[in-house]
Amino acid sequence: MELENKLTKRFEEEISLLAAAVAESSTHISALKERLEKSESEIECLKAELAKGVQQRSTADIAADAVAFGVPYKEGENLKSIFNQVCLSVDFLAPQIRDIFRTRPSRAGLNGAIVIKFHSPLDRNRTLRAFGDYRRRMKSAVPLQTLGIQGNFHLLEGLGKENRLLQAAIKLRREGKLQSAFTLRGCVHVRSTNDKASQPTKILCEDDLEQFR
């Protein structure tokens, strides 16, 4: 009986020690799990901030770009000189630009668009406004005949991948399903009525246009 009591007591002590060790391990595991969840949350926040920064930078770059159409390709062409001359033809002094280049056409026989990169969105917007004023005043695009070139000069905001959304919206406008399609701060907007006081609808993807088809 004495031996049995000693063994039972020893067994209970071992069980108590084991239970304490398990409890301590459980506390450590809980603490580690909490730290891991906190780290994952911080990582997600950093990812979101990084994505936001990239988006803002991309938006800022787009906001200083414009795209020109209607200028036939000519070997050895000086696009900067052509752009400056076109600006003068609408009584506008062209601002300094960072870069100007022609894109590769999507189909054979087409002239690639001309991408114009301004130093700031302000310069880009002033230029767009000058060409918009000319179109409203003359009821036509800017002719290139004065430069010895056949065609008309069209200038639009540089939207990158958003350009196809603008083209799709313009097509719906021509079909009479929209009253207006335009860009604002790098995004495509449309109106289905002539009410200029109404809020325009922002178009983020092609599915957003389905409601107007």
C-alpha positions in Angstrom: 0.0 0.0 0.0 2.9 2.4 0.9 4.5 1.6 -2.5 1.3 2.1 -4.3 0.7 5.4 -2.7 4.1 6.6 -3.6 3.7 5.5 -7.2 0.3 7.2 -7.4 1.7 10.4 -5.9 4.6 10.3 -8.3 2.2 9.6 -11.2 0.0 12.6 -10.2 3.0 14.8 -10.0 4.2 13.8 -13.5 0.6 14.4 -14.8 0.6 17.8 -13.2 4.0 18.7 -14.7 2.9 17.4 -18.1 -0.4 19.4 -17.9 1.6 22.5 -17.0 3.9 22.0 -19.9 1.0 21.5 -22.3 -0.7 24.7 -20.9 2.5 26.6 -21.4 3.0 25.3 -24.9 -0.6 26.2 -25.7 0.0 29.7 -24.5 3.1 30.0 -26.7 1.2 28.6 -29.7 -1.6 31.1 -29.2 0.9 33.9 -29.0 2.6 32.7 -32.1 -0.7 32.4 -33.9 -1.6 35.9 -32.9 1.7 37.3 -34.1 1.3 35.4 -37.4 -2.2 36.8 -37.9 -0.9 40.3 -37.1 2.0 39.8 -39.6 -0.3 38.6 -42.3 -2.5 41.6 -41.7 0.4 44.0 -41.9 1.6 42.2 -45.1 -1.9 42.7 -46.6 -1.8 46.4 -45.7 1.6 46.8 -47.3 0.3 45.1 -50.4 -2.7 47.4 -50.6 -0.4 50.5 -50.1 1.9 49.2 -52.8 -0.9 48.5 -55.2 -2.4 52.0 -54.4 1.0 53.6 -55.1 1.5 51.8 -58.3 -2.1 52.7 -59.4 -1.5 56.4 -58.5 1.7 56.5 -60.4 0.1 54.8 -63.4 -2.8 57.2 -63.2 -0.4 60.2 -63.0 1.5 58.9 -66.0 -1.7 58.4 -68.0 -3.0 61.9 -67.0 -0.1 63.5 -68.8 -0.5 61.5 -72.0 -2.4 62.2 -75.2 -3.0 60.1 -78.4 -3.2 61.6 -81.9 -4.8 59.9 -84.9 -5.0 60.8 -88.6 -1.4 61.5 -89.4 -0.3 59.2 -92.3 3.1 57.5 -91.7 6.0 58.8 -93.7 9.5 57.4 -93.5 11.9 59.8 -91.7 9.0 61.8 -90.3 9.6 64.3 -87.5 6.6 63.8 -85.2 7.6 66.6 -82.8 7.8 69.1 -85.7 4.5 67.9 -87.0 2.9 68.3 -83.6 4.2 71.8 -83.2 3.0 72.9 -86.6 -0.5 71.4 -86.0 -0.7 73.3 -82.7 0.3 76.6 -84.5 -2.4 76.0 -87.1 -5.0 76.2 -84.3 -3.3 79.3 -82.8 -1.9 77.4 -79.9 1.8 77.4 -78.8 2.7 73.8 -78.1 4.2 73.2 -74.7 7.4 71.2 -74.2 6.8 67.5 -74.3 8.8 64.6 -72.7 8.4 62.2 -75.7 6.4 61.6 -78.8 6.4 58.3 -80.8 4.2 56.3 -83.2 2.7 53.0 -82.1 2.6 49.9 -84.2 -0.7 49.6 -86.1 -3.1 46.8 -85.1 -3.8 45.9 -88.8 -1.8 46.1 -92.0 -2.5 49.2 -94.0 -3.3 51.3 -91.0 -1.3 54.2 -89.6 -0.2 53.8 -86.0 -1.5 56.2 -83.4 0.9 58.9 -82.1 1.5 58.9 -78.3 2.4 62.3 -76.9 3.9 62.4 -73.4 3.6 65.8 -71.7 5.6 67.0 -68.7 2.4 67.5 -66.7 -1.4 66.9 -66.8 -1.8 70.7 -66.9 0.1 70.9 -70.3 -1.9 68.0 -71.6 -5.2 69.5 -70.6 -4.4 72.9 -72.0 -3.5 71.3 -75.3 -6.7 69.2 -75.4 -8.7 72.3 -74.6 -7.2 74.2 -77.5 -8.1 71.4 -80.0 -11.5 71.1 -78.4 -12.1 74.8 -78.8 -11.1 74.6 -82.5 -13.5 71.7 -83.2 -16.4 73.6 -81.6 -15.5 76.8 -83.4 -14.8 75.2 -86.8 -17.2 72.3 -86.5 -14.5 70.0 -87.8 -11.2 68.3 -87.0 -7.9 70.0 -87.7 -6.9 69.6 -91.3 -3.4 68.7 -92.2 -3.4 70.2 -95.7 -1.5 73.3 -94.6 1.4 71.0 -93.6 1.3 69.3 -97.0 -0.2 66.2 -95.5 -3.5 64.5 -96.4 -5.8 63.8 -93.5 -7.2 65.3 -90.3 -5.6 65.6 -86.9 -7.5 64.1 -83.9 -6.2 64.4 -80.3 -7.6 62.3 -77.4 -6.6 61.6 -73.9 -4.0 58.9 -73.6 -6.0 56.1 -71.8 -3.9 53.0 -72.5 -6.2 50.0 -72.1 -9.1 52.3 -71.4 -9.1 53.4 -75.0 -11.1 50.4 -76.1 -13.8 51.4 -73.6 -13.9 54.9 -75.0 -14.2 53.6 -78.5 -17.0 51.2 -77.5 -18.8 54.1 -75.8 -18.5 56.3 -78.8 -19.9 53.5 -81.0 -23.0 53.4 -78.7 -23.3 57.1 -78.9 -23.3 57.0 -82.7 -26.0 54.3 -82.5 -28.1 56.7 -80.5 -27.9 54.7 -77.3 -25.9 57.3 -75.4 -26.0 61.0 -75.5 -22.3 61.6 -74.7 -19.1 59.7 -74.0 -16.0 61.4 -72.6 -13.0 60.9 -70.4 -12.3 62.5 -67.0 -9.1 62.0 -65.0 -8.2 59.0 -67.1 -11.5 57.2 -66.8 -14.3 56.8 -69.3 -17.7 58.4 -68.4 -21.0 58.3 -70.3 -24.4 60.0 -70.1 -27.6 58.5 -71.5 -29.5 61.9 -71.3 -28.8 65.5 -72.3 -29.1 66.5 -68.6 -25.6 68.0 -67.9 -26.6 68.3 -64.3 -26.9 64.6 -63.8 -24.0 62.5 -62.6 -22.2 60.7 -65.4 -21.7 56.9 -65.2 -18.1 55.8 -64.8 -17.2 52.9 -67.1 -14.7 50.5 -65.6 -15.1 47.5 -67.9 -17.1 46.4 -71.0 -19.8 44.9 -68.8 -20.7 48.3 -67.5 -21.8 49.3 -71.1 -24.2 46.4 -71.4 -27.0 48.4 -69.6 -26.9 50.8 -72.5 -27.0 48.3 -75.4 
